[in-house]
Amino acid sequence: MTVVEQRYRAVLAVEQGEPRCHVAAQFDVSRQTLSRLLRPERRPGRRCGRTGAFRNTQG
């Protein structure tokens, strides 16, 4: 599993109701990293940063 796949699955697990601390341990990432991945501005297709531009949703 690539790092991108690992992070994607970790985010999905939290969104499905798993506690962040359990998901972080399961996927071997820190709780802080998991929280950063869950921020709206880090999600594809969302507005980001000061520019208000949309993030690239491709690849």
MIDOSE-1310 file (N, C-alpha, C; in nm, 2 decimals, decimal comma, always signed):
residues 59
mtvv	+0,09/-0,12/+0,00/+0,00/+0,00/+0,00/+0,09/+0,12/+0,00; +0,06/+0,22/-0,09/+0,14/+0,34/-0,10/+0,10/+0,43/+0,02; +0,18/+0,53/+0,04/+0,15/+0,63/+0,15/+0,02/+0,70/+0,12; +0,00/+0,73/-0,01/-0,13/+0,80/-0,04/-0,25/+0,71/-0,01
eqry	-0,24/+0,59/-0,05/-0,35/+0,49/-0,02/-0,37/+0,48/+0,13; -0,26/+0,47/+0,20/-0,27/+0,46/+0,35/-0,34/+0,58/+0,41; -0,30/+0,70/+0,37/-0,36/+0,82/+0,42/-0,51/+0,83/+0,38; -0,54/+0,79/+0,26/-0,68/+0,79/+0,21/-0,76/+0,70/+0,30
ravl	-0,71/+0,58/+0,32/-0,79/+0,48/+0,40/-0,80/+0,53/+0,55; -0,70/+0,59/+0,60/-0,71/+0,65/+0,74/-0,82/+0,75/+0,75; -0,83/+0,84/+0,65/-0,93/+0,95/+0,65/-1,07/+0,88/+0,64; -1,08/+0,78/+0,55/-1,21/+0,71/+0,54/-1,25/+0,65/+0,67
aveq	-1,16/+0,59/+0,74/-1,19/+0,52/+0,86/-1,24/+0,62/+0,97; -1,18/+0,74/+0,97/-1,23/+0,84/+1,07/-1,37/+0,89/+1,03; -1,38/+0,91/+0,90/-1,52/+0,96/+0,85/-1,63/+0,86/+0,87; -1,59/+0,73/+0,89/-1,69/+0,63/+0,91/-1,71/+0,61/+1,06
gepr	-1,65/+0,69/+1,15/-1,67/+0,69/+1,29/-1,57/+0,63/+1,38; -1,46/+0,58/+1,32/-1,35/+0,52/+1,41/-1,29/+0,63/+1,48; -1,25/+0,61/+1,61/-1,18/+0,71/+1,69/-1,04/+0,75/+1,62; -1,01/+0,87/+1,62/-0,88/+0,92/+1,56/-0,76/+0,85/+1,62
chva	-0,76/+0,83/+1,75/-0,64/+0,77/+1,81/-0,63/+0,62/+1,77; -0,74/+0,55/+1,75/-0,73/+0,41/+1,70/-0,68/+0,41/+1,56; -0,74/+0,50/+1,48/-0,70/+0,50/+1,33/-0,55/+0,54/+1,32; -0,51/+0,63/+1,40/-0,36/+0,67/+1,39/-0,27/+0,56/+1,43
aqfd	-0,31/+0,48/+1,53/-0,23/+0,37/+1,57/-0,23/+0,26/+1,46; -0,35/+0,23/+1,41/-0,37/+0,13/+1,30/-0,29/+0,16/+1,18; -0,28/+0,28/+1,14/-0,21/+0,32/+1,01/-0,07/+0,38/+1,04; -0,03/+0,37/+1,16/+0,11/+0,41/+1,20/+0,13/+0,56/+1,16
vsrq	+0,04/+0,65/+1,19/+0,06/+0,79/+1,17/+0,03/+0,86/+1,30; +0,08/+0,98/+1,32/+0,05/+1,05/+1,45/-0,09/+1,11/+1,44; -0,15/+1,13/+1,56/-0,28/+1,19/+1,56/-0,28/+1,33/+1,50; -0,17/+1,40/+1,51/-0,15/+1,53/+1,45/-0,16/+1,53/+1,30
tlsr	-0,09/+1,43/+1,25/-0,09/+1,41/+1,10/-0,23/+1,38/+1,05; -0,30/+1,29/+1,12/-0,43/+1,25/+1,09/-0,52/+1,38/+1,09; -0,51/+1,46/+1,19/-0,59/+1,58/+1,20/-0,56/+1,67/+1,09; -0,44/+1,68/+1,05/-0,40/+1,77/+0,94/-0,46/+1,72/+0,81
llrp	-0,46/+1,59/+0,79/-0,52/+1,53/+0,67/-0,67/+1,55/+0,66; -0,74/+1,57/+0,78/-0,88/+1,58/+0,78/-0,93/+1,73/+0,77; -0,83/+1,82/+0,77/-0,87/+1,96/+0,75/-0,93/+1,99/+0,62; -1,04/+2,07/+0,61/-1,11/+2,09/+0,49/-1,02/+2,14/+0,38
errp	-0,93/+2,23/+0,41/-0,84/+2,29/+0,31/-0,75/+2,19/+0,25; -0,73/+2,08/+0,31/-0,64/+1,97/+0,25/-0,71/+1,87/+0,17; -0,84/+1,88/+0,16/-0,92/+1,78/+0,09/-0,94/+1,83/-0,06; -0,92/+1,73/-0,15/-0,94/+1,77/-0,30/-1,08/+1,83/-0,33
grrc	-1,08/+1,92/-0,42/-1,20/+1,98/-0,46/-1,25/+2,09/-0,37; -1,18/+2,13/-0,27/-1,22/+2,23/-0,17/-1,14/+2,36/-0,20; -1,19/+2,47/-0,16/-1,11/+2,59/-0,17/-1,00/+2,59/-0,07; -0,89/+2,65/-0,11/-0,77/+2,64/-0,03/-0,70/+2,77/-0,01
grtg	-0,63/+2,79/+0,10/-0,54/+2,90/+0,12/-0,60/+3,04/+0,11; -0,52/+3,13/+0,09/-0,56/+3,27/+0,08/-0,62/+3,31/-0,05; -0,58/+3,23/-0,16/-0,63/+3,27/-0,29/-0,77/+3,23/-0,32; -0,83/+3,13/-0,24/-0,96/+3,09/-0,26/-0,98/+3,00/-0,39
afrn	-0,87/+2,96/-0,45/-0,87/+2,87/-0,56/-0,90/+2,73/-0,52; -0,96/+2,66/-0,62/-0,99/+2,52/-0,59/-0,86/+2,43/-0,61; -0,85/+2,33/-0,52/-0,74/+2,24/-0,53/-0,76/+2,15/-0,65; -0,65/+2,10/-0,70/-0,66/+2,01/-0,82/-0,72/+1,88/-0,77
tqg	-0,82/+1,83/-0,83/-0,88/+1,70/-0,79/-0,83/+1,58/-0,88; -0,74/+1,61/-0,97/-0,69/+1,51/-1,06/-0,55/+1,46/-1,00; -0,53/+1,33/-0,99/-0,40/+1,27/-0,96/-0,33/+1,34/-0,85
